[in-house]
Every structure is written in C-alpha cells, then in structure tokens.
Amino acid sequence: MTSLDLMKAGIGLAVVIGIALTVVAGYALFTTLGGISGMTVAPELFVSILFGGLLVASAAAVRQIAPKPRTRV
C-alpha cells in the first residue's frame, strides 16, 4: 500500500479547482457575449484565457520539478 503525499494532493486539488473555475468563468463570458456570432475579445475573456494558460503551465512546471518520493529497500 502506498502512502498519500499530502503536498501533491493539495497542489492537484488546487489545480483542478482553478481549472474548473476558469472553465465556468469562460462559459459565463461566452454566453454573456452572445455566443460565436457576437464574440469579441473582451478584456475579461482575455484575462480568463491568460490565467487558465498560466495555471496549466505552472501545474506542468510543478510536476516536472517536484521531487520524487524516496522508497525504502
């Protein structure tokens, strides 16, 4: 049985919540702007896309540099 790493679980939970909130905000902006026909690049949409991309990039970076747990032999 493996032990649960609380730090990785917390980071993963924060990433999932952040992505979910970004999707909800993007959908709300998309429907507010009237769909594709009335779609213009609003500052709020740009900020949502920018921070969503930064969130995914930071999650990938954390995954790459996070130390691997040591195992006992």
Summary of the structure (lengths in Angstrom):
residues: 73
radius of gyration: 17.5
end to end distance: 14.6
largest distance: 61.8
contacts: 139
relative contact order: 0.13
helix: 68%
strand: 0%
